[in-house]
Amino acid sequence: MSATHDQRTITNPATLHDPAPFGYSHAASAPGELVFIGGQYASDATGSPLHAEDFAAQVELAFTNLRLALEGVGLGFEHVVRLGSYVVEHDLAKLEVLGKALHGAFGDRLPAQTLSGVASLALPGMLFEIDAVAVRPAGPVTG
């Protein structure tokens, strides 16, 4: 996941607040084909949720699964331009955990993101889910 492969343009206008401490950028764009990654969560090979009650562990495994889904289509975190994050019973402590995971995956080149606090997710025990829109580079990738 070299920065030379990162064709995204990250835009944080000076007329808006600095979103980086909150774990996102205001806008991200890139040339090429859009790839949509469905909701990833802390699951095992059968799709059963893991780490009930442990939000940090669920976030970590969801990001691992997101990485694996991206790799499955020949992409990486550097190709992601938008995230949707869904947090059961969202609070500031969970935002801090998510922020650390986002910066761990994306560094300072954070994609656009919308975080939604929700009452529940698809399966019992799920506390976090994340989906993504990535862009397959338009031309040959060098590096």
N, C-alpha and C positions, 0 to 999 in steps of 0.2 A: 504494500500500500504506500508506494512512494508518492511524494508530493508532485513529482513530474507527471503522474497519471491524473492528477486532480485538475479537471477542466472546469470546475464550478466557479462561478462568479458569486462571491458572497458580498451582499450590500447591506450596510447599516448606516442609513442616512444620518448626518449630523443633526438634522431637524427632529429626530426621534431619540428616545433614551437608548443607552447602551444595553443591549439585551444579553450580552455574553455572560454576565454574572447569573442570569436566570436560565442559562443553558440553551440558547437558541440565537439565530440571526433573523433579522426582519425579512430578508429575501435571499433566495438562492436560485441561480439559473445555470443552464449549461446547454451546449449544442448536442443534438443526438436524439436517440430513441428513449422514450419513457418506459420504465419498468416499475410495476407496482408490486410491492411486497406486502402480503396479507399479515394480519395481526400475529405477532410472535409473543409467546409467553413462556413462563418457566414450566416446561413440560419434558416428560421422558419420551422414549421412542414410540410409545403407544398414544401419546397425546394427553396423558393424565397429568394434571397439575402437580408440581412438586413444591416443597418448602412452604407448606401452609403456615400462615402467621409470620413468616420471615420475609418482610418486604425487600430488604437489601439483597437477599439470596435470589428472590424472584426476579428482581431487576437485572442482576448479573447474568442469570441464565437466559432471560429474555434477550439480552444484548448478544449473548453467545449464539442463540438461535437466529437472531436477525443477521448476524455475520455469516452464519452457515447458509441461510437462505440467499443472501447476496452472492456468496461464493458459488452457490449452485447455478447461478446464471452468469458467472464470470465477472462479477462486480465486487466492490468492497465499500467500506464506509465512505471512502473519498468520492464515491459516485452518488451518494444520497443528497438530495436537494430539499426534501421535506419529510418530517416525521409527524405522526400522530401518537400521542402518549395518553394512556387511559389509566387512572389511578383510583382505586377504591378508597373511599374515605380520605381524600387528599388533605394533607396538612403541610406545614412548613418543614417538618422533619423529613417527610417523604420527598419534598422538593429538593432538599439538600442531598439526599441519597441519589436521586435521579440526576441532579446536576453533576455530581462526581462521575457517574457512569457516562453521561454525555461527553464531558471533557475527556474522559479516558478513551472513548471511541473516536471522537472527532477533533480533539485538541482545541485549538482556537478557531478552527474553521467550521463553526456550528451551522447545521442546516436550519432552514425555517422550520418552526415547530408549533403545534398547538397542543396544549396539555388540557385534558378534560378530566375533572373530578367526577366520578360516577358512583352510583349506589352499589352496583355489582357488575360482574363480567359474565361471560358465557358459561363458565363452569364453576361449581363450588370450590372455594379455596383460592381462586385467582385474585390477586391483588394488583397486578400490573400487566398491561399489554401495550405493544408498540407496533405500528405499521410504518411503511416507508414508501416514498417515491424516489427512485434513482434514475439516473440518465446514463444510458450506454453511450460512450463517446462516438461522435460522428465520424471521425477519421481514425486512421491507425494510431494506436497508442505506442509511444516510444519511451524508452527509459531504461 
